[in-house]
Amino acid sequence: MEDPKSSFIRFYENFAPLSTREEQNLMDRLDLEVVKRGECYLGQGKVCRKVGFIANGVMRYCNLKDDGSVVTCYFIAENEFAFDAESFGSGRPSTLMIEALTDCLVISISKDDEHWLKQNLPKFMEASNRMGQEFMVKLINQRQFLLNQDAKSRYLHFLKEYPAILQRAPLGAVASFLGITQQSLSRLRSQLG
């Protein structure tokens, strides 16, 4: 298995190639974290102070409602980022929670290290912007589809686009994401075989 930091560098270089020196500067500022299933990588109401990149595992962005229920907004898995961009940039508390649905290995960059990288690695800002744009397009397209389809179509789309997440995430989290009850999801699954 490839070293997670090296894997991140390879992913990063899809957006901006690095010299050997730049690669080492970036590598030196990466931390590895293990986030256990059920733990929060970012708590709702907490300020986001790091950017995470999932090397292994599945997490979800979610909201804790006043009645105590949790609504899944988005799933993230390998080669995706775990952070609240608004909270990270503004220093305000996050309105989201990021929870590990499986044991996760996360590569993280602290806010201080991110600032250093922006100052000392000219390509870092360009690559970060391109990654952010790609993520936002994916998020908007996904939400648009979910808003405009019935429950069966949403489930079939999720099954086609995210089969690995469906196998690894709890059904309650998937149902919440699809905007249906867990019982409705179970019925859909049995109807479709």
C-alpha positions as CSV (number, residue, x, y, z in Angstrom):
1,M,0.0,0.0,0.0
2,E,1.3,3.4,-1.0
3,D,2.2,5.9,1.8
4,P,-0.9,8.1,2.3
5,K,1.2,11.3,2.1
6,S,2.7,10.3,-1.2
7,S,-0.8,9.4,-2.5
8,F,-1.9,12.9,-1.5
9,I,1.0,14.5,-3.4
10,R,0.1,12.5,-6.5
11,F,-3.5,13.7,-6.2
12,Y,-2.4,17.3,-5.7
13,E,-0.1,17.1,-8.8
14,N,-3.2,16.6,-10.9
15,F,-4.0,20.2,-10.2
16,A,-0.5,21.7,-10.1
17,P,2.8,19.9,-10.8
18,L,5.5,20.4,-8.0
19,S,9.3,20.5,-8.1
20,T,11.1,18.1,-5.7
21,R,11.6,21.0,-3.3
22,E,8.0,22.1,-3.4
23,E,6.9,18.5,-2.9
24,Q,9.0,18.2,0.2
25,N,7.7,21.5,1.6
26,L,4.2,20.3,1.2
27,M,5.0,16.9,2.6
28,D,6.5,18.4,5.7
29,R,3.3,20.2,6.5
30,L,1.0,17.2,6.2
31,D,-0.2,15.4,9.3
32,L,-1.8,11.9,9.5
33,E,-4.8,11.4,11.8
34,V,-6.9,8.4,12.6
35,V,-10.6,9.2,13.1
36,K,-12.6,6.3,14.5
37,R,-16.1,5.4,13.4
38,G,-18.6,7.6,15.1
39,E,-16.1,10.4,16.0
40,C,-16.5,13.9,14.8
41,Y,-13.7,15.3,12.6
42,L,-15.5,18.7,13.0
43,G,-18.1,19.3,15.6
44,Q,-21.1,21.5,14.7
45,G,-20.6,24.9,16.4
46,K,-16.8,24.5,16.4
47,V,-14.4,26.5,14.3
48,C,-12.8,24.6,11.5
49,R,-9.0,24.9,11.9
50,K,-7.7,22.3,9.5
51,V,-8.3,20.9,6.0
52,G,-8.6,17.1,5.9
53,F,-8.1,14.8,2.9
54,I,-9.5,11.3,3.3
55,A,-6.9,8.7,2.5
56,N,-9.1,5.8,3.6
57,G,-12.7,5.7,4.9
58,V,-16.1,7.4,4.6
59,M,-17.4,10.5,6.4
60,R,-20.5,12.6,6.1
61,Y,-21.3,16.3,6.4
62,C,-24.4,16.5,8.5
63,N,-26.6,18.9,10.6
64,L,-27.8,18.2,14.1
65,K,-31.4,19.5,14.2
66,D,-33.1,21.0,17.3
67,D,-35.1,17.8,17.8
68,G,-31.9,15.8,18.1
69,S,-32.2,14.1,14.6
70,V,-29.2,14.2,12.3
71,V,-29.6,15.1,8.6
72,T,-26.9,13.9,6.2
73,C,-26.0,16.6,3.6
74,Y,-23.1,15.0,1.8
75,F,-20.9,11.9,1.8
76,I,-17.1,12.0,1.3
77,A,-14.7,9.2,0.8
78,E,-11.2,8.5,-0.5
79,N,-9.5,11.4,-2.3
80,E,-12.1,14.0,-1.1
81,F,-11.7,16.8,1.4
82,A,-13.2,17.1,4.8
83,F,-13.6,20.7,6.1
84,D,-16.0,23.5,6.3
85,A,-14.7,26.2,3.9
86,E,-16.8,29.0,5.3
87,S,-15.7,28.3,8.9
88,F,-12.1,27.7,7.9
89,G,-11.9,31.0,6.0
90,S,-13.9,33.2,8.4
91,G,-13.0,31.7,11.8
92,R,-16.7,31.5,12.6
93,P,-18.3,28.4,14.1
94,S,-19.4,25.7,11.7
95,T,-23.0,25.1,11.0
96,L,-22.1,21.5,9.9
97,M,-20.7,18.4,11.6
98,I,-18.3,16.1,9.9
99,E,-18.6,12.5,11.2
100,A,-16.7,9.4,10.5
101,L,-18.9,6.6,9.3
102,T,-16.0,4.1,9.2
103,D,-12.6,4.2,10.7
104,C,-10.8,6.9,8.6
105,L,-7.2,7.8,7.8
106,V,-7.1,11.5,7.2
107,I,-4.2,13.7,5.9
108,S,-4.6,17.2,7.5
109,I,-3.2,20.6,7.0
110,S,-3.5,23.1,9.8
111,K,-4.6,26.7,9.2
112,D,-1.1,27.9,10.0
113,D,0.5,25.5,7.6
114,E,-2.1,26.3,4.9
115,H,-1.2,30.0,5.4
116,W,2.6,29.2,5.1
117,L,1.9,27.1,1.9
118,K,0.0,30.0,0.3
119,Q,2.9,32.4,1.1
120,N,5.7,30.1,0.0
121,L,4.3,27.8,-2.6
122,P,2.8,29.9,-5.4
123,K,1.1,26.9,-7.0
124,F,-0.7,26.0,-3.8
125,M,-3.3,28.7,-4.1
126,E,-4.0,27.9,-7.8
127,A,-4.3,24.1,-7.0
128,S,-6.5,24.8,-3.9
129,N,-8.8,27.0,-6.0
130,R,-9.1,24.4,-8.7
131,M,-9.9,21.7,-6.2
132,G,-12.5,23.9,-4.5
133,Q,-14.2,24.6,-7.8
134,E,-14.3,20.9,-8.7
135,F,-15.8,20.1,-5.3
136,M,-18.5,22.8,-5.5
137,V,-19.5,21.8,-9.0
138,K,-19.9,18.2,-7.8
139,L,-21.9,19.3,-4.8
140,I,-24.2,21.5,-6.7
141,N,-24.9,18.9,-9.4
142,Q,-25.6,16.3,-6.7
143,R,-28.0,18.5,-4.8
144,Q,-29.8,19.7,-8.0
145,F,-30.4,16.1,-9.0
146,L,-31.7,15.1,-5.5
147,L,-34.1,18.1,-5.4
148,N,-35.6,17.3,-8.8
149,Q,-36.2,13.5,-8.6
150,D,-38.6,11.2,-6.8
151,A,-37.3,8.8,-4.0
152,K,-36.8,5.9,-6.4
153,S,-34.8,7.9,-8.9
154,R,-32.7,9.4,-6.1
155,Y,-31.9,6.0,-4.8
156,L,-31.1,4.5,-8.2
157,H,-28.8,7.5,-8.9
158,F,-27.1,7.1,-5.6
159,L,-26.7,3.3,-6.2
160,K,-25.1,4.0,-9.6
161,E,-22.9,6.9,-8.6
162,Y,-21.8,5.9,-5.1
163,P,-22.0,2.1,-4.8
164,A,-19.0,1.9,-2.4
165,I,-20.6,4.4,0.0
166,L,-23.8,2.5,0.0
167,Q,-21.9,-0.6,1.1
168,R,-20.0,1.2,3.9
169,A,-22.4,3.8,5.3
170,P,-25.3,3.0,7.7
171,L,-28.7,2.8,6.0
172,G,-30.0,5.6,8.3
173,A,-27.4,8.0,7.0
174,V,-28.2,7.1,3.4
175,A,-31.9,7.5,3.9
176,S,-31.4,10.9,5.5
177,F,-29.3,12.0,2.6
178,L,-32.0,10.8,0.1
179,G,-34.6,12.6,2.1
180,I,-36.6,9.5,3.0
181,T,-37.1,7.4,6.1
182,Q,-35.0,4.3,6.7
183,Q,-38.2,2.2,6.4
184,S,-38.9,3.7,2.9
185,L,-35.3,3.0,1.9
186,S,-35.7,-0.6,3.1
187,R,-38.9,-1.0,1.0
188,L,-37.2,0.5,-2.0
189,R,-34.3,-1.9,-1.7
190,S,-36.6,-4.9,-1.4
191,Q,-38.8,-3.8,-4.4
192,L,-35.7,-3.4,-6.6
193,G,-34.2,-6.7,-5.5
